[in-house]
């Protein structure tokens, strides 16, 4: 199996949100990638600039960051041609995408969808977000470092510039090779661009310290939270359903809910649901379940009590 470590540079509407194409908020202007073998050794590379057809002028932020001119862009081939060559370059052999962050896989597919390029990737599309894995291995699993910070931290020589697609793909591959990847390789990521359409397509993933569930799309948040699969909590260790000690409650952050349960064998279990809104106001749920200690369970209880008290004061003031 190969790894395709890739990076994208993209442009956005230079006229701001008002002049943005909602079907293509970010238009790819460069694809860079390195191909690694199963030993994470580089065996090939791909790089090409892409001529924009939606946003013909660079956003001012892009001019500051990416060292490419509008003249170079206008001489380049269009996305349809470049993307087809990139997919062909990826090869017929089984491969896994590797990116620094969780945006590139989605934006590649969004651009493909806009230009009606058939999507050949498996569904669900499992990939490696190396930025997340680096945080799990060397930090708290939540903090996200910029690529250059990780390169500095791990001691990789900076012999080429950053902020070109191939260069950033190269550095990502170098981090993957240098870090303790084997210790965290099980923490893969799942893409949300093509969501489950039916209950049978819903995604269940199990990792060493937590489990994840991605639902099908619901018309609104009430229907999502009333669904048994969304609301259920099972122990990540023994997989058995457990009784909830604290039912799902809104945290005050839009679309985020917490719950608490207890397994007779494995103790407290924290549940977190994020309801993610789509452009048509429908929603899908991403639920994570993990075993926690009694201190974390108590923090959840206190959070629920504080939110109840705040709502009571708000009602009283009205």
C-alpha positions as a Markdown table, in Angstrom:
| # | Residue | x | y | z |
|---|---|---|---|---|
| 1 | Unk | 0.0 | 0.0 | 0.0 |
| 2 | Unk | 1.2 | 3.5 | -0.8 |
| 3 | Unk | 0.6 | 6.8 | 0.9 |
| 4 | Unk | -0.3 | 9.9 | -1.1 |
| 5 | Unk | 0.8 | 12.9 | 0.9 |
| 6 | Unk | -0.7 | 15.9 | -0.7 |
| 7 | Unk | -1.3 | 19.6 | -0.2 |
| 8 | Unk | -3.5 | 22.2 | -2.0 |
| 9 | Unk | -3.2 | 25.9 | -2.4 |
| 10 | Unk | -6.6 | 27.5 | -3.1 |
| 11 | Unk | -7.9 | 31.0 | -3.8 |
| 12 | Unk | -11.2 | 32.6 | -2.6 |
| 13 | Unk | -13.3 | 35.4 | -3.8 |
| 14 | Unk | -11.2 | 38.6 | -3.9 |
| 15 | Unk | -14.5 | 40.5 | -3.6 |
| 16 | Unk | -15.4 | 39.0 | -0.3 |
| 17 | Unk | -18.3 | 36.9 | 0.8 |
| 18 | Unk | -20.8 | 38.9 | -1.2 |
| 19 | Unk | -19.2 | 37.9 | -4.5 |
| 20 | Unk | -18.4 | 34.3 | -3.5 |
| 21 | Unk | -19.7 | 31.3 | -5.5 |
| 22 | Unk | -21.4 | 29.2 | -2.8 |
| 23 | Unk | -20.8 | 26.0 | -4.7 |
| 24 | Unk | -17.0 | 26.7 | -4.8 |
| 25 | Unk | -15.9 | 29.0 | -1.9 |
| 26 | Unk | -12.3 | 27.8 | -2.3 |
| 27 | Unk | -10.9 | 27.3 | -5.8 |
| 28 | Unk | -7.8 | 25.1 | -6.1 |
| 29 | Unk | -4.8 | 26.8 | -7.8 |
| 30 | Unk | -2.1 | 24.3 | -7.1 |
| 31 | Unk | -1.8 | 20.6 | -6.3 |
| 32 | Unk | 1.4 | 19.1 | -4.8 |
| 33 | Unk | 2.0 | 15.6 | -3.7 |
| 34 | Unk | 4.6 | 13.0 | -2.8 |
| 35 | Unk | 4.0 | 9.2 | -3.1 |
| 36 | Unk | 5.4 | 7.1 | -0.3 |
| 37 | Unk | 5.8 | 3.3 | -0.2 |
| 38 | Unk | 4.7 | 1.1 | 2.7 |
| 39 | Unk | 7.9 | 2.0 | 4.5 |
| 40 | Unk | 7.1 | 5.8 | 4.2 |
| 41 | Unk | 9.9 | 6.3 | 1.7 |
| 42 | Unk | 9.3 | 8.8 | -1.2 |
| 43 | Unk | 9.1 | 7.1 | -4.6 |
| 44 | Unk | 7.5 | 9.8 | -6.7 |
| 45 | Unk | 6.1 | 13.4 | -6.7 |
| 46 | Unk | 3.5 | 15.5 | -8.5 |
| 47 | Unk | 3.1 | 19.2 | -8.8 |
| 48 | Unk | 1.1 | 21.5 | -11.0 |
| 49 | Unk | -0.4 | 25.0 | -10.9 |
| 50 | Unk | -4.1 | 25.3 | -11.9 |
| 51 | Unk | -5.7 | 28.0 | -13.9 |
| 52 | Unk | -8.7 | 29.5 | -12.1 |
| 53 | Unk | -12.0 | 29.7 | -13.9 |
| 54 | Unk | -14.1 | 31.1 | -11.1 |
| 55 | Unk | -11.9 | 33.7 | -9.2 |
| 56 | Unk | -9.6 | 35.1 | -11.8 |
| 57 | Unk | -7.8 | 37.4 | -9.4 |
| 58 | Unk | -5.9 | 36.4 | -6.3 |
| 59 | Unk | -7.4 | 37.3 | -2.9 |
| 60 | Unk | -5.0 | 39.7 | -1.1 |
| 61 | Unk | -4.2 | 37.1 | 1.6 |
| 62 | Unk | -3.1 | 34.7 | -1.1 |
| 63 | Unk | -0.8 | 37.3 | -2.6 |
| 64 | Unk | 0.8 | 37.6 | 0.8 |
| 65 | Unk | 1.3 | 33.9 | 1.4 |
| 66 | Unk | 1.6 | 32.0 | -1.9 |
| 67 | Unk | 4.5 | 32.9 | -4.2 |
| 68 | Unk | 2.6 | 32.5 | -7.5 |
| 69 | Unk | 1.6 | 35.3 | -9.8 |
| 70 | Unk | -1.7 | 35.8 | -11.7 |
| 71 | Unk | 0.3 | 35.6 | -15.0 |
| 72 | Unk | 1.6 | 32.1 | -14.0 |
| 73 | Unk | -2.0 | 31.0 | -13.2 |
| 74 | Unk | -3.3 | 32.2 | -16.5 |
| 75 | Unk | -0.7 | 30.1 | -18.4 |
| 76 | Unk | -1.6 | 26.9 | -16.4 |
| 77 | Unk | -4.0 | 24.1 | -17.4 |
| 78 | Unk | -7.5 | 24.0 | -15.9 |
| 79 | Unk | -8.5 | 22.0 | -12.9 |
| 80 | Unk | -10.3 | 19.3 | -14.9 |
| 81 | Unk | -7.2 | 18.4 | -16.7 |
| 82 | Unk | -4.8 | 18.7 | -13.8 |
| 83 | Unk | -7.1 | 16.7 | -11.4 |
| 84 | Unk | -7.5 | 13.9 | -13.9 |
| 85 | Unk | -3.8 | 13.6 | -14.3 |
| 86 | Unk | -3.4 | 13.7 | -10.5 |
| 87 | Unk | -5.9 | 10.9 | -10.0 |
| 88 | Unk | -4.1 | 8.9 | -12.7 |
| 89 | Unk | -0.7 | 9.6 | -10.9 |
| 90 | Unk | -2.1 | 8.3 | -7.6 |
| 91 | Unk | -2.3 | 4.9 | -9.4 |
| 92 | Unk | -4.5 | 1.8 | -9.3 |
| 93 | Unk | -2.6 | 0.3 | -6.3 |
| 94 | Unk | -4.3 | 0.8 | -2.9 |
| 95 | Unk | -3.3 | 4.0 | -1.3 |
| 96 | Unk | -4.2 | 6.2 | 1.7 |
| 97 | Unk | -4.3 | 10.0 | 1.6 |
| 98 | Unk | -2.2 | 11.9 | 4.1 |
| 99 | Unk | -2.7 | 15.6 | 4.8 |
| 100 | Unk | -1.7 | 18.2 | 7.3 |
| 101 | Unk | -5.2 | 19.2 | 8.6 |
| 102 | Unk | -8.7 | 18.1 | 7.8 |
| 103 | Unk | -9.5 | 20.5 | 4.9 |
| 104 | Unk | -7.6 | 19.3 | 1.8 |
| 105 | Unk | -9.5 | 16.0 | 1.2 |
| 106 | Unk | -12.8 | 17.8 | 1.4 |
| 107 | Unk | -11.8 | 20.7 | -0.9 |
| 108 | Unk | -10.3 | 18.3 | -3.5 |
| 109 | Unk | -13.7 | 16.6 | -3.7 |
| 110 | Unk | -15.6 | 19.8 | -3.7 |
| 111 | Unk | -13.6 | 21.1 | -6.7 |
| 112 | Unk | -14.0 | 17.7 | -8.4 |
| 113 | Unk | -17.8 | 17.8 | -7.8 |
| 114 | Unk | -18.0 | 21.4 | -9.1 |
| 115 | Unk | -16.2 | 20.4 | -12.4 |
| 116 | Unk | -18.2 | 17.1 | -12.6 |
| 117 | Unk | -15.2 | 14.8 | -12.2 |
| 118 | Unk | -16.4 | 11.4 | -11.1 |
| 119 | Unk | -15.3 | 10.6 | -7.5 |
| 120 | Unk | -13.3 | 7.4 | -7.5 |
| 121 | Unk | -12.7 | 7.3 | -3.7 |
| 122 | Unk | -14.2 | 4.7 | -1.4 |
| 123 | Unk | -17.1 | 5.7 | 0.8 |
| 124 | Unk | -16.5 | 6.3 | 3.6 |
| 125 | Unk | -13.2 | 7.9 | 2.7 |
| 126 | Unk | -10.7 | 7.1 | 5.5 |
| 127 | Unk | -7.5 | 9.2 | 5.5 |
| 128 | Unk | -4.7 | 10.3 | 7.7 |
| 129 | Unk | -4.7 | 13.8 | 9.2 |
| 130 | Unk | -1.1 | 14.0 | 10.3 |
| 131 | Unk | -1.7 | 17.2 | 12.1 |
| 132 | Unk | -4.1 | 15.4 | 14.4 |
| 133 | Unk | -1.8 | 12.4 | 14.9 |
| 134 | Unk | 1.1 | 14.7 | 15.7 |
| 135 | Unk | -1.0 | 16.3 | 18.5 |
| 136 | Unk | -2.1 | 13.0 | 19.9 |
| 137 | Unk | 1.5 | 11.7 | 20.0 |
| 138 | Unk | 3.2 | 14.8 | 21.3 |
| 139 | Unk | 0.6 | 17.1 | 22.9 |
| 140 | Unk | -3.0 | 16.9 | 24.3 |
| 141 | Unk | -4.7 | 15.7 | 21.1 |
| 142 | Unk | -6.5 | 19.0 | 20.8 |
| 143 | Unk | -3.8 | 21.5 | 20.1 |
| 144 | Unk | -3.0 | 21.9 | 16.4 |
| 145 | Unk | 0.4 | 23.1 | 15.3 |
| 146 | Unk | 1.2 | 24.7 | 12.0 |
| 147 | Unk | 3.3 | 22.5 | 9.7 |
| 148 | Unk | 6.4 | 24.7 | 10.1 |
| 149 | Unk | 6.1 | 24.5 | 13.9 |
| 150 | Unk | 6.1 | 20.7 | 13.8 |
| 151 | Unk | 9.1 | 20.7 | 11.4 |
| 152 | Unk | 11.0 | 22.9 | 13.9 |
| 153 | Unk | 9.9 | 20.9 | 16.9 |
| 154 | Unk | 10.9 | 17.5 | 15.4 |
| 155 | Unk | 14.2 | 19.0 | 14.0 |
| 156 | Unk | 13.7 | 18.5 | 10.3 |
| 157 | Unk | 16.1 | 20.7 | 8.2 |
| 158 | Unk | 14.3 | 23.5 | 6.4 |
| 159 | Unk | 16.1 | 23.4 | 3.1 |
| 160 | Unk | 13.2 | 24.6 | 0.9 |
| 161 | Unk | 10.5 | 27.3 | 1.4 |
| 162 | Unk | 7.0 | 26.7 | 2.7 |
| 163 | Unk | 3.6 | 27.7 | 1.2 |
| 164 | Unk | 3.9 | 25.9 | -2.1 |
| 165 | Unk | 1.9 | 22.8 | -2.5 |
| 166 | Unk | 4.7 | 20.4 | -3.3 |
| 167 | Unk | 7.0 | 21.9 | -0.7 |
| 168 | Unk | 4.4 | 21.5 | 2.1 |
| 169 | Unk | 3.6 | 18.0 | 0.9 |
| 170 | Unk | 7.3 | 17.2 | 1.2 |
| 171 | Unk | 7.5 | 18.6 | 4.7 |
| 172 | Unk | 4.4 | 16.7 | 5.8 |
| 173 | Unk | 6.0 | 13.5 | 4.5 |
| 174 | Unk | 9.2 | 14.3 | 6.3 |
| 175 | Unk | 7.2 | 14.7 | 9.6 |
| 176 | Unk | 5.4 | 11.4 | 9.0 |
| 177 | Unk | 8.8 | 9.7 | 8.5 |
| 178 | Unk | 10.5 | 11.3 | 11.5 |
| 179 | Unk | 7.7 | 11.1 | 14.1 |
| 180 | Unk | 6.6 | 8.1 | 16.1 |
| 181 | Unk | 3.9 | 7.3 | 13.6 |
| 182 | Unk | 3.4 | 3.6 | 14.5 |
| 183 | Unk | 2.2 | 4.7 | 18.0 |
| 184 | Unk | -0.7 | 6.7 | 16.6 |
| 185 | Unk | -1.4 | 5.3 | 13.2 |
| 186 | Unk | -4.8 | 3.8 | 14.3 |
| 187 | Unk | -6.3 | 7.3 | 14.8 |
| 188 | Unk | -7.4 | 7.7 | 11.2 |
| 189 | Unk | -9.9 | 10.4 | 10.1 |
| 190 | Unk | -13.1 | 10.1 | 8.1 |
| 191 | Unk | -14.1 | 12.5 | 5.4 |
| 192 | Unk | -17.5 | 14.3 | 5.7 |
| 193 | Unk | -17.9 | 15.5 | 2.1 |
| 194 | Unk | -20.0 | 12.5 | 1.0 |
| 195 | Unk | -22.3 | 11.8 | 4.0 |
| 196 | Unk | -24.2 | 8.6 | 4.7 |
| 197 | Unk | -27.5 | 8.7 | 2.8 |
| 198 | Unk | -29.2 | 5.9 | 4.6 |
| 199 | Unk | -29.1 | 4.3 | 8.1 |
| 200 | Unk | -27.1 | 1.3 | 6.7 |
| 201 | Unk | -24.4 | 3.7 | 5.5 |
| 202 | Unk | -23.9 | 5.4 | 8.8 |
| 203 | Unk | -20.3 | 5.3 | 10.0 |
| 204 | Unk | -19.0 | 3.6 | 13.2 |
| 205 | Unk | -15.3 | 3.8 | 13.9 |
| 206 | Unk | -13.4 | 2.5 | 17.0 |
| 207 | Unk | -10.1 | 3.8 | 18.1 |
| 208 | Unk | -7.9 | 2.9 | 21.1 |
| 209 | Unk | -9.3 | 5.6 | 23.4 |
| 210 | Unk | -12.7 | 6.5 | 21.9 |
| 211 | Unk | -15.3 | 5.6 | 19.3 |
| 212 | Unk | -16.9 | 7.8 | 16.6 |
| 213 | Unk | -20.3 | 7.7 | 14.9 |
| 214 | Unk | -21.3 | 9.8 | 11.8 |
| 215 | Unk | -25.0 | 9.9 | 11.1 |
| 216 | Unk | -27.1 | 10.2 | 8.0 |
| 217 | Unk | -28.6 | 13.6 | 7.2 |
| 218 | Unk | -31.7 | 14.8 | 9.1 |
| 219 | Unk | -34.1 | 17.6 | 8.3 |
| 220 | Unk | -33.4 | 19.5 | 11.5 |
| 221 | Unk | -31.7 | 19.1 | 14.9 |
| 222 | Unk | -34.8 | 17.9 | 16.7 |
| 223 | Unk | -35.1 | 14.9 | 14.4 |
| 224 | Unk | -31.4 | 14.2 | 14.7 |
| 225 | Unk | -31.5 | 14.2 | 18.6 |
| 226 | Unk | -34.7 | 12.0 | 18.6 |
| 227 | Unk | -33.0 | 9.3 | 16.5 |
| 228 | Unk | -32.1 | 6.2 | 18.6 |
| 229 | Unk | -28.7 | 5.7 | 16.9 |
| 230 | Unk | -27.7 | 9.3 | 17.5 |
| 231 | Unk | -28.8 | 9.3 | 21.1 |
| 232 | Unk | -27.5 | 5.9 | 22.1 |
| 233 | Unk | -24.4 | 5.4 | 24.2 |
| 234 | Unk | -22.4 | 2.2 | 24.3 |
| 235 | Unk | -19.2 | 1.5 | 26.2 |
| 236 | Unk | -16.2 | 1.9 | 23.9 |
| 237 | Unk | -14.5 | -1.0 | 25.6 |
| 238 | Unk | -17.1 | -3.8 | 25.9 |
| 239 | Unk | -19.5 | -2.4 | 23.2 |
| 240 | Unk | -22.5 | -3.0 | 25.5 |
| 241 | Unk | -25.3 | -0.3 | 25.8 |
| 242 | Unk | -25.3 | 1.5 | 29.1 |
| 243 | Unk | -27.7 | 3.6 | 31.1 |
| 244 | Unk | -27.4 | 7.3 | 30.9 |
| 245 | Unk | -26.7 | 9.1 | 34.2 |
| 246 | Unk | -27.1 | 12.5 | 32.6 |
| 247 | Unk | -29.2 | 12.8 | 29.4 |
| 248 | Unk | -28.0 | 14.8 | 26.4 |
| 249 | Unk | -28.0 | 18.5 | 27.2 |
| 250 | Unk | -27.0 | 21.5 | 25.1 |
| 251 | Unk | -23.7 | 23.1 | 26.2 |
| 252 | Unk | -24.7 | 26.6 | 25.1 |
| 253 | Unk | -22.3 | 26.3 | 22.1 |
| 254 | Unk | -24.4 | 25.9 | 19.0 |
| 255 | Unk | -25.0 | 22.3 | 18.0 |
| 256 | Unk | -22.9 | 20.8 | 20.8 |
| 257 | Unk | -24.4 | 18.3 | 23.3 |
| 258 | Unk | -22.9 | 16.4 | 26.2 |
| 259 | Unk | -24.1 | 13.3 | 28.0 |
| 260 | Unk | -22.8 | 11.0 | 30.7 |
| 261 | Unk | -23.3 | 7.2 | 31.3 |
| 262 | Unk | -21.7 | 4.5 | 33.4 |
| 263 | Unk | -20.7 | 1.0 | 32.5 |
| 264 | Unk | -20.7 | -1.5 | 35.4 |
| 265 | Unk | -17.4 | -2.9 | 34.3 |
| 266 | Unk | -15.5 | 0.2 | 32.8 |
| 267 | Unk | -16.8 | 3.2 | 34.7 |
| 268 | Unk | -17.9 | 6.6 | 33.4 |
| 269 | Unk | -18.5 | 7.3 | 29.8 |
| 270 | Unk | -18.6 | 10.8 | 28.2 |
| 271 | Unk | -20.6 | 11.4 | 25.1 |
| 272 | Unk | -20.3 | 14.4 | 22.9 |
| 273 | Unk | -22.5 | 15.2 | 19.9 |
| 274 | Unk | -21.7 | 17.9 | 17.3 |
| 275 | Unk | -24.6 | 18.7 | 15.0 |
| 276 | Unk | -23.1 | 20.1 | 11.8 |
| 277 | Unk | -25.3 | 22.2 | 9.6 |
| 278 | Unk | -25.4 | 21.9 | 5.8 |
| 279 | Unk | -26.2 | 24.8 | 3.4 |
| 280 | Unk | -29.9 | 23.8 | 3.2 |
| 281 | Unk | -30.1 | 23.9 | 7.0 |
| 282 | Unk | -30.3 | 20.1 | 7.3 |
| 283 | Unk | -27.9 | 18.6 | 9.9 |
| 284 | Unk | -25.8 | 15.5 | 10.5 |
| 285 | Unk | -24.4 | 14.3 | 13.8 |
| 286 | Unk | -20.8 | 13.4 | 14.7 |
| 287 | Unk | -20.8 | 11.6 | 18.0 |
| 288 | Unk | -17.7 | 10.7 | 20.1 |
| 289 | Unk | -17.8 | 8.4 | 23.1 |
| 290 | Unk | -14.9 | 7.8 | 25.5 |
| 291 | Unk | -14.2 | 6.4 | 28.9 |
| 292 | Unk | -13.5 | 9.1 | 31.5 |
| 293 | Unk | -12.5 | 9.3 | 35.2 |
| 294 | Unk | -14.8 | 10.5 | 38.1 |
| 295 | Unk | -13.3 | 14.0 | 38.0 |
| 296 | Unk | -14.4 | 14.5 | 34.4 |
| 297 | Unk | -17.8 | 13.1 | 35.2 |
| 298 | Unk | -18.1 | 15.6 | 38.0 |
| 299 | Unk | -17.2 | 18.4 | 35.7 |
| 300 | Unk | -20.0 | 17.4 | 33.3 |
| 301 | Unk | -22.5 | 17.4 | 36.2 |
| 302 | Unk | -21.3 | 20.9 | 37.3 |
| 303 | Unk | -21.6 | 22.2 | 33.7 |
| 304 | Unk | -25.1 | 21.0 | 33.4 |
| 305 | Unk | -26.1 | 22.5 | 36.8 |
| 306 | Unk | -24.5 | 25.8 | 35.8 |
| 307 | Unk | -26.3 | 25.9 | 32.5 |
| 308 | Unk | -29.6 | 25.1 | 34.3 |
| 309 | Unk | -29.0 | 27.9 | 36.7 |
| 310 | Unk | -28.2 | 30.4 | 34.0 |
| 311 | Unk | -31.4 | 29.5 | 32.1 |
| 312 | Unk | -33.4 | 29.9 | 35.3 |
| 313 | Unk | -31.9 | 33.4 | 35.9 |
| 314 | Unk | -32.5 | 34.4 | 32.3 |
| 315 | Unk | -36.2 | 33.3 | 32.6 |
| 316 | Unk | -36.5 | 35.2 | 35.9 |
| 317 | Unk | -35.0 | 38.4 | 34.4 |
| 318 | Unk | -37.6 | 38.3 | 31.6 |
